[in-house]
Amino acid sequence: MAYPSISNDSVQGDFKGTCKICDKEDHRPYNCPKFLSMTTKARYETVKSKYLCTNCLRSNHKTNKCISRGCSKCGKKHNSLLHFDQNKESNENPIQTERVVNESTPPVSSYQLLIPSEVVLATAIVDVIDKQGRYHPCRLMLDSGSQPHVISEPFADKIGLRKIPADIPLEAVDNLLTNIKFTTSTTIKSRYNSTKHDLSLFIVNNISNTMPSLPIDLSSFDIPQDIVLADPNFQTPQNIDMILGAQYFYHLLLPGKIPIKQHASVLQETELGWVVAGGIHQTRAKLHNIHCNFTKMAQVPLLWELDSGRPAPKYSRVEEACEKHYLETTTRAENGRYIVVLPFNDKRDKLGNSRDIAIKRFNHLETKLLSTDSDLNNNTEIVSIVI
């Protein structure tokens, strides 16, 4: 039998109480004039601030536990009033129209801005744990200017991470914009101590050019022999596999700090080991590229679609009938529980009068069980339990 799905566009049963949006009227949020007058972004922010489910706009459960049907426009798990129409949103927010990239412009594969300078960015080697529990060495960059954590697509494919479809604008310096098509998650482990972190990551085509841009001459670096470098080969240009953003950046910092003489850089102790960061001076070095990694989500409300990407569902006539039945007959009790009427299709009348037959069979079984005196007590107890 098909179970009914619940539409998030319709009233589900009788409603008694105050609107969670305006705190005044006796109506649902999707009938609230104040809520309907807002932009889509303002509605989403209001729903989140009121701790409501972004799918059905109720307050008694989280979105990932919601059984209501998704958006009627795209089929994803959010309310239709929270559907982001890119064209419409651009008109509502004129700033966004300035960020539209001309169609003739080649797609942005890296959201980093390159400018000539000589700076070492903090890098570390960590172990990434895949679903089979295997460890893979990963070269990451610590970036306090990045809101998300980022992983390169080649590395994610190499270790077999699961890709989750997404469509998230990601903005960088000077309004450079790229779209994230996939996200993933994994666990990283420090090689310096037992620190572990579970990460949700955006997948990009590539993160940057090699880091550093040019080899660094360590002859002028006075690095103590008793410290453990997070990236033992930080001076050698290599690819970056991952960016660890601001969420954990400051949690990883430890008190130890050693200035590096003759350079505007430091040795900084972290949970991943000692990292080298700051300006360097090399007389033989020519102008080369460094990376400014300040990034932010262009539209933060789109984060709740990370686990979406499913096509709009197509319902059969039976499923549509079940949903209609649910919407027309379901009520909610004062204790918050839903009262659902058992649905039947048109075949119910073809069952006939089976009640009398069932009672006769039960009486026959009862007589048989009670026919033996020695088992009378046991059988009586069994019959009582059945009844």
C-alpha angles and dihedrals in degrees: 000000000000115000118224120256120213124234117222091208098066139065111262108208129316118331125213121173145053123307111259091217105050098017089218118072129065099240144095121271091250088059094045112117091208092053094045092052092059127093116254091256092050091049091053093048090048092050091050093047090052091048092237127155108264090216105051100009093236127133105217099081145021124263094249089057095048116119095192120116116261133246115325090216102052106004094237122134102271136086118276089238088060095052111127111222104195094208094046094045090052090058092047092051112040091189090068092059090063090059097057110118118224112255090237091059112100115246117272110247096177127034095207125112115225120212131165113262143106112253133138115221119208112263132177140183113233135167118252115207117216127203092272090056093250121144123233124186112240130186109216135178122224108228122179090182096064122087096194130048111241135201129188117247095231091056093044089052092045094059095036102246116176113252118219115200115242141157108211126154112226119198130200138175117326090016093289104170135198132167123238110222099180140027131191142176135224144149126255125201128200120238089206098060140341096288115140131179132188109221136196107205140192114227117225131179092246134343104215146317117283116310117254099026092220133023114270120228106230095190090097094044115099100202115173113242095224098062126091113229115220088216109027091191098043089134094062120083108247139153122272114232100185144012117218106207137209094284091081102012097097094037089060095055118104128194096258115106129161121185113225111230119237090017136079090232137096143210105238123192115226138167086264095053133270115327129197116224137160141050124336132197119216118166092201094050120108125206110293139162130280127182131245105201104184104141136166138175109265092211112019094186089069089070091085088067093064093108093041128085095119118137119248108277122245114217127208122228090260092053091047090050090051092051092048090050091051094050093047099045108028120105135172125235124223091256090060097255120133120237111212125187113225108252123229130186128219092276093075092090090057093064092082125202099323096151095081092049091051092050092050091051091049093050090049091052091047091052091050093050092049095047094089114068094202091059095038097108095045093045092047089054091049092050091049091052091049091050 
